[in-house]
Amino acid sequence: MRPERQDGTSGGGLLVPMAWMYAEYMADELLRTGDLMEPSTLEYRAGRDALALTIFLSDDGAADALPAARMDELRLLTAYGTAWRGWVCERLDAPEASAGSGGADPDLALARAAWRWLEETELLAADLDAIGPPPWEPVGDEPDADETAQVWTPAWQLGLPLGHLAIHLH
């Protein structure tokens, strides 16, 4: 593959999605150093793709490792209760509307493919709602929940907290 040229004169050759590859590499490094899950699992892929999307869509052109301020931004973007899903959809749609490129950008194409996988793939996970209220909520007179209850959930709902935890462990 010939490398992508920045001046737009790549001669019609194959474009290399360097921004996406960088985001995916950084996400993979964060997850591997956190040692939270085996890299061969679907849960790991969900975490890597969710983190890579977050890094790619919030990228400010940083070329090397993620600086501390950038880690704080990623931590906020991936926090529980944030509107991450809406943020991702908005960012993925924005370049198409403004540039009118028809999706020819290879980085954007890979980001959209990752998002489709995260949204369309369901993984079997613990039903956190069945476990009971969060520790910060008052406990009522509810019967004991089945802690082994599992539900099918979109991959991004598993990947996002995994990525968030990996950022905290970095």
DOLUMNU-749623 format. One line per 10 residues: number of its first residue (from 1); their letters; for each residue x, y, z of N, C-alpha, C. Coordinates in steps of 0.02 Angstrom, whole numbers. Atoms other than C-alpha are relative to their C-alpha. Example, Ala and Ser with C-alpha at 12.3 -4.5 7.8 and 13.67 -1.06 7.14 Angstrom:
% residues 2
1> as> 45:-59:0:615:-225:390:45:60:0; -42:-59:-3:684:-53:357:-39:55:37 .
END
This chain:
% residues 170
1> mrperqdgts> 42:-59:0:0:0:0:44:62:0; -36:-63:0:60:172:-40:-28:45:55; 25:-43:-54:50:297:102:-43:57:-28; 44:-55:19:-83:431:95:40:65:1; -33:-65:2:-19:602:43:-47:52:26; 40:-51:-31:-79:754:135:-23:55:-48; 16:-55:45:-84:872:-15:-55:-17:-51; 55:19:45:-223:776:-105:23:-23:-68; -25:22:65:-110:721:-247:27:-71:4; -25:68:-10:-96:538:-205:-1:-40:-65 .
11> gggllvpmaw> -4:33:64:-112:497:-389:-51:-54:-9; 51:51:8:-269:393:-369:18:-66:30; -21:62:-32:-176:261:-270:-43:-17:59; 37:24:-58:-240:166:-122:14:45:60; -9:-43:-59:-271:278:29:5:-44:63; -10:37:-61:-209:213:196:-34:37:57; 37:-33:-54:-325:250:343:42:9:63; -48:-9:-55:-187:313:458:-33:25:64; 32:-26:-60:-300:410:578:-38:-55:37; 37:55:-33:-410:258:610:48:-51:29 .
21> myaeymadel> -49:49:-25:-260:142:626:33:25:64; -29:-30:-60:-184:262:753:-48:-7:59; 50:4:-53:-346:268:854:-8:-72:24; 7:70:-18:-362:79:850:61:-25:39; -61:19:-35:-181:57:903:0:26:71; 0:-29:-66:-199:177:1049:-52:-34:45; 52:35:-39:-361:93:1105:25:-69:21; -26:66:-15:-277:-77:1095:53:4:55; -51:-9:-51:-129:-15:1197:-31:14:69; 33:-14:-63:-244:55:1332:-31:-63:30 .
31> lrtgdlmeps> 32:61:-26:-340:-108:1346:52:-53:20; -51:51:-16:-185:-218:1343:37:17:65; -36:-18:-62:-96:-119:1479:-46:-5:60; 48:8:-55:-255:-123:1584:-10:-73:19; 5:72:-11:-253:-314:1568:-68:-19:30; 68:13:-25:-442:-320:1592:-32:-62:-30; 34:53:36:-486:-454:1467:47:-30:-52; -39:33:52:-413:-579:1346:-12:34:-67; 8:-34:64:-380:-495:1178:-40:-40:-53; 35:41:50:-464:-640:1086:-76:0:11 .
41> tleyragrda> 72:2:-14:-638:-607:1160:-38:55:-37; 43:-50:31:-783:-513:1083:-7:61:45; 5:-56:-47:-793:-406:1240:60:46:-9; -60:-40:11:-614:-349:1210:-7:41:-64; 10:-36:63:-656:-305:1030:-49:57:10; 49:-53:-12:-807:-207:1090:34:59:36; -35:-53:-36:-696:-110:1211:49:37:-45; -48:-31:46:-562:-80:1080:-35:45:-51; 35:-39:51:-687:-21:949:-33:63:31; 31:-58:-33:-779:93:1073:53:52:16 .
51> laltiflsdd> -55:-47:-15:-614:170:1129:29:30:-63; -27:-26:63:-549:185:951:-46:52:-30; 48:-49:25:-708:274:898:5:65:39; -5:-59:-43:-692:393:1045:64:39:-16; -64:-32:16:-509:429:1007:-3:31:-70; 3:-24:69:-540:447:819:-45:61:-6; 48:-55:8:-692:560:834:17:61:42; -19:-58:-40:-613:672:966:71:23:-17; -70:-13:16:-443:679:881:11:73:-18; -19:-69:14:-360:849:877:65:2:-41 .
61> gaadalpaar> -61:2:40:-216:793:766:62:-20:39; -58:21:-39:-103:729:906:34:-59:-35; -36:50:38:32:620:832:29:-56:42; -32:51:-40:108:525:976:-48:-29:52; 40:28:-54:46:455:1141:-52:50:23; 55:-42:-25:-109:522:1225:23:40:60; -20:-41:-57:-66:670:1338:-53:-4:56; 45:4:-58:-144:685:1511:-65:37:-11; 62:-38:12:-269:818:1457:-46:-39:-47; 40:41:47:-326:705:1316:-30:-60:36 .
71> mdelrlltay> 26:56:-39:-346:560:1438:-60:23:41; 56:-27:-38:-458:671:1545:-62:8:-44; 55:-8:48:-564:711:1392:-31:-68:-16; 25:68:15:-578:525:1348:-38:-28:60; 33:24:-61:-624:485:1528:-70:31:6; 66:-33:-3:-766:613:1522:-47:-25:-55; 42:22:55:-828:555:1352:-27:-71:10; 21:69:-9:-837:373:1405:-34:-14:67; 30:9:-67:-910:402:1579:-72:-25:-5; 68:25:-3:-1070:313:1627:-49:58:4 .
81> gtawrgwvce> 51:-51:-2:-1223:417:1595:11:55:-51; -10:-50:52:-1145:522:1457:-40:-20:-61; 38:12:62:-1231:536:1290:49:-23:-55; -52:23:46:-1089:441:1205:-29:-23:-66; 29:26:62:-1200:352:1079:-21:56:-46; 22:-57:40:-1278:515:1019:59:40:-26; -60:-36:19:-1108:598:1015:34:-35:-59; -31:38:54:-1038:458:905:-40:8:-64; 42:-6:59:-1186:463:785:6:70:-31; -6:-70:24:-1175:653:771:66:10:-35 .
91> rldapeasag> -67:-9:29:-988:648:736:9:-40:-64; -6:41:60:-1001:507:609:-39:29:-58; 41:-30:52:-1136:600:513:26:69:-22; -23:-68:14:-1052:773:520:46:6:-61; -45:-8:57:-910:746:394:-36:-9:-67; 36:14:61:-1029:676:264:-42:60:-21; 43:-57:15:-1147:825:276:40:60:-22; -39:-61:15:-1010:957:271:44:-8:-62; -47:9:55:-890:881:145:-34:-25:-63; 34:28:58:-1012:790:32:44:-49:-38 .
101> sggadpdlal> -47:45:34:-875:664:-5:-30:-67:-17; 31:64:15:-995:519:-13:32:-58:36; -29:54:-39:-896:420:114:64:-28:-30; -62:24:32:-734:407:11:58:-2:49; -53:-2:-49:-628:439:166:8:-70:31; -8:68:-26:-553:269:215:-2:-2:77; 3:-2:-74:-536:322:399:-73:-1:23; 70:-6:-17:-718:369:408:-38:-65:-16; 32:63:19:-770:209:319:13:-54:53; -16:49:-53:-679:103:450:-34:18:66 .
111> araawrwlee> 34:-21:-61:-751:206:592:-74:-18:-4; 71:18:8:-926:181:523:-11:-76:3; 5:73:-4:-895:-6:503:5:-23:73; -7:17:-72:-838:-16:685:-64:17:37; 62:-20:-33:-993:79:740:-57:-48:-17; 53:49:19:-1108:-37:640:8:-64:39; -11:62:-38:-1027:-187:724:-20:10:73; 16:-13:-70:-1043:-109:897:-75:5:11; 71:-11:-8:-1225:-65:869:-41:-62:-18; 40:57:24:-1284:-222:777:17:-66:35 .
121> tellaadlda> -20:62:-34:-1189:-354:877:-24:2:72; 22:5:-70:-1266:-411:1039:41:-53:35; -40:45:-40:-1165:-494:1175:-39:-17:64; 33:22:-61:-1228:-594:1324:40:27:60; -34:-32:-57:-1188:-497:1483:-43:-5:62; 36:-2:-63:-1237:-488:1664:-53:54:-2; 54:-49:-2:-1403:-400:1689:10:42:63; -16:-44:-57:-1347:-256:1799:-63:26:34; 63:-23:-31:-1528:-202:1827:-28:-53:47; 26:54:-42:-1567:-373:1903:41:-6:65 .
131> igpppwepvg> -43:6:-59:-1423:-360:2027:-25:45:57; 27:-44:-52:-1507:-218:2119:20:72:-13; -15:-71:9:-1493:-32:2140:75:13:11; -70:-18:-12:-1323:53:2132:11:15:74; -14:-10:-71:-1237:71:2301:-17:69:26; 14:-68:-23:-1273:257:2306:-76:13:7; 72:-8:-8:-1463:231:2298:-23:-37:63; 24:35:-60:-1562:185:2455:-30:-68:-18; 24:68:11:-1605:2:2470:-71:-5:28; 70:7:-20:-1791:-35:2477:-14:-71:23 .
141> depdadetaq> 20:67:-21:-1888:-192:2521:-6:-46:-60; 3:42:59:-1847:-278:2357:28:-68:16; -27:67:-11:-1819:-465:2351:70:-5:-30; -68:10:26:-1643:-529:2318:-3:-15:-75; -2:9:73:-1602:-520:2133:46:-58:-17; -41:55:24:-1529:-662:2036:64:29:-31; -63:-29:24:-1346:-613:2015:28:-36:-61; -24:35:60:-1324:-739:1874:-43:16:-61; 43:-18:56:-1459:-660:1764:41:33:-54; -36:-29:57:-1396:-617:1591:-50:23:-52 .
151> vwtpawqlgl> 41:-27:54:-1466:-516:1447:45:12:-60; -36:-18:61:-1417:-482:1268:1:76:-4; -8:-72:1:-1349:-307:1252:44:20:-59; -43:-22:55:-1273:-207:1108:73:2:23; -71:4:-17:-1084:-226:1103:28:65:28; -28:-63:-24:-1054:-41:1131:-15:11:74; 17:-8:-70:-1142:-51:1300:47:-39:46; -52:36:-38:-1009:-175:1357:68:32:-12; -65:-28:18:-864:-95:1265:15:67:31; -11:-67:-27:-889:80:1329:25:0:72 .
161> plghlaihlh> -26:2:-69:-871:40:1516:69:-33:4; -65:33:1:-725:-75:1476:54:50:-20; -47:-52:21:-638:66:1383:10:53:53; -4:-50:-53:-678:188:1522:45:-25:57; -42:30:-53:-600:71:1651:73:-3:-22; -69:3:25:-445:48:1541:32:69:4; -27:-69:-5:-424:238:1535:17:16:72; -14:-12:-71:-435:247:1724:62:-37:24; -58:39:-21:-303:112:1742:65:21:-32; -61:-22:36:-182:197:1624:43:43:43 .
END
